[in-house]
Amino acid sequence: MSAERTARRVLIVGATSAIAMEVGRAYAERGASLFLAGRSPERLDAVAADLRVRGAAPVETMVLDVLARDQHADLVDRAFAAGELDAALLAHGVLPDQARCQERPEEAVRALEVNFTATVALLTLLANRFEAQRRGTIAVIASVAGDRGRQSNYVYGASKGGLHVFMQGLRNRLHHSGVSVLTLKPGFVDTPMTAGMPSNPLFASSRRAGRAIFRAIEARRDVAYIPWFWRPIMALITSLPEFVFKRLRL
Amino acid sequence: MEAIPARPRGSWGRYPRLRPTRVVRAMWRDEAPALADLPGPLLAYGCGRSYGDSCLNQDGVLIDTTGLDRLMAFGDDGLLRCEAGVTLAQLLEIVVPRGWFLPVLPGTRWVTVGGAIANDIHGKNHHRAGTFGAHVARFELLRSSGERLVCSPETHRELFEATIGGLGLTGLILWAEIRLHRVASAGIDVERIRFAGLNEFLAIAADDPRHEYTVAWVDCLARGRRLGRGIYLRGSHASRVVTQGSPVRGPRLRIPFDAPNGLLNRVTLSAFNAVQYHRAVRKRATSTVAYEPFFFPLDGIGEWNRLYGARGFLQYQCVVPEEADGGAIRAILARVSGSGETAGLGVLKRFGSAASPGLLSFPRPGLTLAIDFAFRGRRTLDLLDELDRLVRDAGGAVYPAKDARMSPESFRAFFPAWRRFANQVDPKFSSSFWRRVHER
């Protein structure tokens, strides 16, 4: 990857998530200009300062709750105000508690709204901009959980699986305009989101995940498992016939 | 502050093995963790590179600080402000390519800034630069009362002095500001000199002020005529550019499992030491090397602590006032080499006279010796108790960051300011070390 080919202007939504921060650092080290959106102004400031010290210039921020859909247009306008974007990464998301989702429909609906509905709304605006500029990469953090529904987290899985299908169609559409559309599928990453899970050897650090995402964006990949070893694991899991799979406790 | 399950968080020597009841993670400095609501006692935990029990908190709560890993500001004046969980490895990666260097580097880059302050770490340039704490301009301390205090030599001075070298007992360090210095090159011109014994070591050490970095490796198993033989390493930043700080890579080699307990024994270590000693074929050799292998020779082997087997090991580091013939250091080396214990790597250095602000700071003028001992139960502990007596009689001290067994009496003798220090300890903070040497 030569320096000239590295993305120069990047939008990151959900920029204060542990993984997104590491992606931001990979770009900051290469002197990219960053536009960061996130919910908490204090966290945004902390991340922006970190990325500035690491070499990003300029770094702009916007406080945004992705559920406030009336602000999406403003976000996109501001992100594109200084010119074309080389890449946009949507990294916001929640991991709902499956048991609570089963008791309270509003829990499940909220997770779907953050992970799926809001993302689709943002993607719709971004897709038109990227289509018009006829270049760049749109990347979304989905999950290996979207490859197959499991009893332990199928609401989360459905929200991410829905993104997977939406992104397939978007990729097909934007391919003809030279825009690459990347679906990222992380497995277990050691972040605050997964803090409640017991640790296991498949956990990757957020730094490793962030660097892998950076490389996938720069390589204009279509789908990337993060880290790579989840591809064969998920191939195995998705190949099990349903009559077998439904008997498992996963 | 997020709760995470109690994954095993040990210390580097893997002795003793003490588990906290909970580990919580500090992620954002602006969202003050509610320390008062946590079931105490509390202790910050970074990379877990302290050797003994000073970073352990049995039946207490560890606050994992590695999520506080953001840089905050870095000016042209070399003042760098960052959160407490940033590792020195991360800092080097950022500052070295810009022509800056950290004021003090220990033997591994995998320590956090908070840990570097809490242990008031020292390095190969102690004779010139003093300890890490001497280069700390200020830091913010979160007390269990919820107070956030920016401590410096001007404000909250008592807490500033208690926190530097204060083993994490005065509260949670959220961020710190440290003074870096400019270097022409990150490469080091190294000179390697073989010395046959302590007297020769002392003669070479007399030349220390002319070199930025000095340290000696000493063969702790050599006896009699060969007692105190070793290799002296000294160097200064090269005047020409050797390497532009490469990205930090993980270790090339990793120890994947615990070695059998007897792997490192007197026979294998004697052989290893003899090879090391004689490998320096010529009496004196010079070369220019990248800073990483010079400062962090063992970082190339991931989890090297597993080489000592599942029982773990103890590192014993003491400092004693210098005497013409090596004094107490000679007695200690003689005692160790004649003990039958498995003593591995020995590191010998002359500390300088620069004073640290830290009340509990370990370095002081004199000779410091660090030795690894495979843990073999009572006999190992008995030997170290004996060494403690030698150190106490000589008016020296033992390094708490590496300790797992010193007595309360020894602690008070080594750190006469302990009472002033204890007054500054946060009532909700404690560690297995502190309960062992103080509260019992």
Interface residues (C-beta under 8 A of the other chain):
Chain A: A18 E42 R43 A46 V47 A49 D50 V53 R54 P192 A195 G196 M197 P198 S199
Chain B: E2 A3 I4 P5 R7 R25 M27 W28 R29 D30 E31 G67 R70 L71 M72 A73 F74 I94
